[in-house]
């Protein structure tokens, strides 16, 4: 939970250094829905990167975010058809139902107990659930190895492990593994969207500064690890940032 609520102090950096989402993702979700989506609910909306994407084609989007700092940043950037609410997923009042509920690199922060029954309760019959995200990996193996060595005295890993322990080489990844076993959802799909990014070394370090594993380090250690990683990077870095998208439909 400390990692889940660690982002507010760097909300502006999160907005600056985290990339947005593509029309390809929007097309994928809307095609899967197979009908107009009038209302949508976002869980853990952050600064609204995905909010802005889905607001292009959804009449009314409700963006929820537990961190006040992140929500304040979101409100600077979203269009008029977005309503925002400070709330964790577990605290959302049930009653109103949506055509789409989605989470952008945020579902792993939700508690497993009752996750899918609550998700189902937030959806209209036949409504769509979508979750998407993925790691950012340095494309050059030598650069990646050097960055890992620079990070090692402070962190073994900056990844978030699979919440249900699914091995990385298994075909169906979390949360698809849980959705397939859920009594509330059908037509579970997993789709990969290839994404390649180029950014300056300084911006890459800026991106690292928005990752929870670093945010929970003492400030002095954050400064040291970012400085050491920056030293081993070329001026421009290439990133593999593929999105794994999970889709499911409420029974």
C-alpha positions in Angstrom: 0.0 0.0 0.0 2.9 2.4 0.7 4.0 1.9 -2.9 0.4 2.4 -4.2 0.2 5.8 -2.5 3.7 6.9 -3.2 3.0 8.8 -6.4 1.4 12.0 -5.3 4.6 13.8 -4.5 5.8 13.3 -8.1 2.6 13.9 -9.9 4.0 16.5 -12.2 7.0 14.3 -13.1 4.5 11.4 -13.7 2.6 13.6 -16.1 5.8 14.7 -17.9 7.7 11.4 -18.1 5.1 8.7 -18.4 4.0 8.1 -22.1 0.4 8.3 -23.1 -1.6 5.6 -24.9 -2.2 5.1 -28.6 -5.3 5.1 -30.8 -4.5 1.4 -31.4 -5.4 0.6 -27.8 -8.6 2.6 -28.0 -9.6 0.9 -31.3 -8.9 -2.5 -29.8 -11.1 -2.0 -26.7 -14.0 -0.4 -28.6 -13.9 -3.1 -31.3 -14.0 -5.7 -28.6 -17.0 -4.0 -26.9 -18.9 -4.3 -30.2 -21.3 -1.5 -29.3 -21.2 2.1 -28.4 -19.8 2.7 -24.9 -21.7 5.6 -23.3 -20.1 5.4 -19.8 -16.8 4.3 -18.5 -15.1 4.1 -15.1 -11.3 4.2 -14.7 -9.6 2.7 -11.7 -6.4 4.3 -10.5 -6.4 7.0 -13.1 -3.2 8.6 -12.1 -2.7 11.9 -14.0 -5.2 10.9 -16.6 -3.1 9.5 -19.5 -5.7 6.8 -20.3 -8.6 9.0 -19.2 -7.9 11.4 -22.1 -7.7 8.6 -24.6 -11.1 7.0 -23.7 -12.8 10.4 -23.3 -12.4 10.8 -27.1 -15.1 8.1 -27.7 -17.0 7.6 -24.5 -19.7 10.1 -23.6 -19.0 10.2 -19.9 -15.8 9.0 -18.1 -15.5 8.8 -14.3 -11.8 8.8 -13.3 -11.1 7.6 -9.8 -7.8 7.9 -8.0 -6.9 7.5 -4.3 -4.0 9.9 -4.3 -5.0 13.6 -4.0 -1.8 14.8 -5.6 -2.3 12.7 -8.7 -6.0 13.6 -8.9 -5.1 17.3 -8.8 -2.7 16.9 -11.7 -5.3 14.9 -13.6 -7.9 17.7 -13.3 -5.5 20.0 -15.1 -5.6 18.0 -18.3 -8.9 16.2 -18.8 -11.8 17.4 -21.0 -15.3 18.4 -19.9 -16.8 14.9 -20.2 -14.6 13.6 -17.4 -15.7 13.5 -13.8 -13.1 12.8 -11.2 -13.4 11.3 -7.8 -10.9 10.6 -5.0 -11.4 7.0 -4.1 -9.6 3.6 -4.1 -11.3 0.8 -6.0 -12.3 -0.9 -2.8 -14.1 2.3 -1.6 -16.2 2.9 -4.6 -19.9 2.8 -3.9 -21.8 0.2 -5.8 -25.0 1.0 -7.5 -24.1 2.9 -10.7 -23.1 0.7 -13.5 -20.8 1.4 -16.5 -20.4 0.1 -20.0 -16.6 -0.1 -19.6 -14.4 -0.4 -16.5 -10.7 -0.1 -17.1 -7.3 0.1 -15.4 -4.1 1.5 -16.9 -1.1 0.0 -15.2 -3.1 0.2 -11.9 -5.0 -3.1 -11.3 -2.1 -4.6 -9.4 -2.7 -2.0 -6.6 -6.2 -3.4 -6.0 -6.8 -6.0 -3.2 -7.5 -9.5 -4.4 -10.3 -10.2 -2.0 -13.6 -9.7 -3.8 -11.9 -8.0 -6.7 -13.9 -9.7 -9.5 -17.3 -9.7 -7.8 -16.9 -5.9 -7.2 -15.7 -5.4 -10.8 -18.7 -7.2 -12.1 -21.0 -5.2 -9.9 -19.7 -2.0 -11.5 -20.4 -3.2 -15.0 -23.6 -3.4 -17.0 -24.6 -6.9 -18.2 -22.4 -7.5 -21.2 -20.2 -4.6 -20.2 -16.4 -4.7 -20.8 -13.5 -4.8 -18.5 -10.0 -3.8 -19.8 -6.6 -3.8 -18.1 -3.4 -2.8 -19.8 0.2 -2.1 -19.0 3.7 -3.5 -19.2 7.3 -2.9 -18.2 9.8 -0.5 -19.9 12.9 -2.4 -20.8 16.1 -0.9 -22.3 16.4 -2.4 -25.8 20.2 -2.6 -25.9 21.3 -5.6 -23.7 24.6 -4.0 -22.8 23.0 -0.8 -21.7 20.4 -2.8 -19.7 23.1 -4.8 -18.0 25.0 -1.7 -17.1 21.9 0.0 -15.7 21.0 -3.1 -13.7 24.5 -3.2 -12.2 24.2 0.5 -11.2 20.8 -0.1 -9.6 21.8 -3.3 -7.8 23.3 -1.8 -4.5 19.9 -0.1 -3.9 17.3 -2.5 -5.5 17.3 -6.1 -6.6 14.6 -5.3 -9.1 12.3 -2.4 -10.0 9.6 -4.7 -11.5 6.3 -5.5 -9.9 5.9 -9.3 -9.8 2.8 -11.0 -11.0 0.2 -10.6 -8.3 -0.8 -14.3 -8.6 2.7 -15.7 -9.2 2.1 -16.5 -12.9 5.5 -17.4 -14.5 6.7 -14.9 -17.1 6.8 -17.5 -19.8 3.2 -18.7 -19.4 1.0 -17.8 -22.3 -1.8 -16.3 -20.3 -0.6 -13.7 -17.9 -2.3 -12.0 -14.9 -5.1 -10.8 -14.7 -6.2 -13.0 -17.5 -5.4 -16.0 -15.3 -7.9 -14.8 -12.7 -10.5 -13.7 -15.2 -10.5 -17.1 -16.8 -11.4 -18.7 -13.5 -14.0 -16.0 -12.5 -17.6 -16.9 -12.5 -18.5 -13.3 -13.5 -16.6 -12.9 -16.8 -16.5 -14.6 -20.1 -14.6 -14.2 -23.5 -11.3 -13.4 -21.8 -8.6 -12.3 -24.3 -5.0 -11.2 -24.1 -3.5 -9.0 -26.8 0.0 -7.6 -27.2 0.5 -4.1 -28.6 4.1 -3.5 -29.7 5.5 -0.2 -28.5 9.0 1.2 -29.1 10.1 4.5 -27.5 13.1 6.7 -27.8 13.9 9.2 -25.2 16.9 11.1 -23.8 18.8 9.6 -21.0 17.7 12.4 -18.7 14.0 11.7 -19.5 14.5 8.0 -18.9 15.9 8.7 -15.5 12.9 11.0 -15.0 10.7 8.1 -15.9 12.5 5.9 -13.3 11.8 8.6 -10.7 8.0 7.8 -11.2 8.4 4.1 -10.4 7.2 3.0 -7.0 10.2 0.8 -6.2 12.4 3.9 -6.3 9.9 6.2 -4.7 9.9 4.2 -1.4 13.7 4.5 -1.1 15.0 7.1 1.2 15.6 10.4 -0.6 19.4 10.2 -0.3 19.3 6.7 -1.9 17.1 7.9 -4.7 19.6 10.6 -5.6 22.4 8.1 -5.6 20.8 5.4 -7.7 19.5 7.9 -10.3 23.0 9.5 -10.5 24.7 6.1 -10.9 22.2 4.9 -13.6 22.6 8.2 -15.5 26.3 7.8 -15.7 26.1 4.5 -17.6 23.5 5.6 -20.1 24.2 6.9 -23.6 22.6 10.3 -24.4 19.6 8.6 -26.0 18.0 5.3 -25.1 15.7 2.9 -26.9 13.0 1.2 -25.0 10.8 -1.8 -25.4 7.5 -0.8 -23.8 4.9 -3.3 -25.2 1.4 -3.2 -23.7 -0.3 -6.4 -22.6 -4.0 -5.8 -22.8 -6.6 -8.0 -21.1 -10.2 -7.9 -22.0 -13.2 -9.6 -20.6 -17.0 -9.3 -20.7 -19.4 -9.4 -17.8 -21.9 -12.3 -18.0 
